[in-house]
Amino acid sequence: MSLHAIPFTADLIADVQTFDCGSERWSIEVSEWLKGRPEGDCSLSSIKKGTDVWLYKDADELIGFGSLGTTFWKWPTPNGPKTQIGIIPACAVQTQFQHKPDGVPREERYSYLIMGDLIQCARDNGYGILGLFVESENGRARSFYTKLGFTALPDDGKPYIRMFVDLK
């Protein structure tokens, strides 16, 4: 197993057109974000705004992708000043590679390796806080992020929950 990150650019858009990370609404949205949506927010428009996006491959197989950008959250919440933090706009593992490779500890699965790389990139870029958004209904993702050290912020009634990890 040799997972490696490749910076994603418009030249690679054809390589991701069959990307599929599941049939849930949020999985479809994440897949479409990577492939590029004509109506606006997508990987390529995010790259133009300064977000880094990487494709993660093992040999020539596209396993998943991850992204890292910058945003401002009131920190500490809920009344702190707006503070620059790292943000993971989207990340996913293709369906056929979820919970893989077989026979390895959980921490060596593709999902953990990709998130570990994103967390390390955030540290390397000097972020003290790394945040992400997860759909309120996506219990599997919330549990996964919690295992990685992320903490949910209080539910503000939106369809997603903000989660963060302190990188200091």
N, C-alpha and C positions, 0 to 999 in steps of 0.2 A: 504494500500500500504506500503510495507516494502522492499525497494530495498536494497540489500546488495552485497558487493563485495567479490568475492572468488578468491584467487590467482590461476592463471592458470598454470598448469603443464602438462607434457606429459601424466600423468595418466588420465587426463580429455579429451584427444583428441577425444575419441569416443563420448563424450557429445556434441561436436560442429560440427559434420559431416553434420548435416542438417541445419546449420546456414545459413540464407538467409536475406540479407538486401536490396535486390532490383535487378532489371534486367539491370540497366545501367552498362556500362563497368567498371566504378570505383567501383560500388557496388559489382560486381562479384569479382573484384580484392581484395577488402577488405575481403569479405567472404572467399576467397581462402587463403589469408594471415593467417587468424585465423585457418583454417582447416589444414594447413600445405601443402606446395608445395614441391614436391621432387626436383625441380630445384633450390632451394636456399632460398632466403629471405622469411621468414615466422615467425609466432609467436614463434615457438619453437627455431629457430635459433637466433631470437632476444633476447629471454630469456637467451640463453647461452652467449650472448654478454653484458648482464647486464640490459636489458629492463625488466620492470615489466609489466605483462599483467594480467588483472582481468576480470573474468566473472561477469556480473551483473545479479542477479536473484531477482525475486519477488516471494516469496514462493519457489516452485520448478521449476518455469518457467524461462528459459534462455531468458532474455530481450535483452541483448547486451553485448558488451565488450569494454574495453578501455586499453590503454597502455601508458607507460611513460618511457622515456629513456633520454639519454644525447647525445648532439652533440655539434659541434662548428660552429658558424656563425661569419662572420665578423660583429663586433658590436661596435659602431653604423655603420649601413650600409651606403654606400657601401664600405668604405675604412678603417673602424676601424680594430683593431686587432682581431684575432680569439679569441672568447670568448665562454666559456662553457655556454650552455643554456639547459633548459629542452625541450624535444621534444615529441610530441604525434605522434608516427609512424602510428597508426591506431586506429580507434574507430568506432563503428556502433551500431545501434539498429535494431533488426530484423523487417522485413517488417510489420508483424501483430501488432507490438507494437509502430510503428512510430505514432507520434501525440497523444499518449496515456499517461496516462489514460484519459478517457473522463471526462468532467465536472470539470477539475482543471485548475488553472491559468497556463499559458504557462511555467512559471518558475518551475512548479511542474511536468512537463512531463518528461518521462524517459530520453530523450536526454539531457535535461538541468541538470537533476540530475547526470547523468554520467559525463558530461563535468565539472560540478561543483566539483565533487569528484576528477577528474583528476587535475583541477586547484588547488584545496586545497592540494593535494598530492605534486604537484610541489612546492607550497609555503612551505609546511612542510619539503621538502628536500632542501630548501634554494636557489632555483632558483630565480633569479631576472627577468628573461625573459623566457617565454614559447612560443615555436613555433610549427608550424605544416605546412604541405603541403596540398593544395587542388587543385584538377583539375581545370584548367582555365574555362572549360565548365560547371562546377558544381555550377551554380548560387545559388541553394538552400542551399548548404553547406556554400558557401561564405557568404550569408546573415545571416545564423545561427551563424557562428563564429563572424561576425561583431556585432550581438546583444549581444554576450558574452564579447565584448570588444576587440576582435582581430582586428588588423590593417594589411592591405595588404602591403607588400613591393613592390617597383616598379617592374613591369613586365619585366623579363629579356628574354622573348621570348621562355621560356620552356613551356611544356604542363601543368605545375602546377604553382601555385602561393604560395609563402611563406607568412605566416601570423604569427603575434606575438602579445602577450599581455604582458605588463609590470606589473610584480607582486609586485613591490616595493611599 
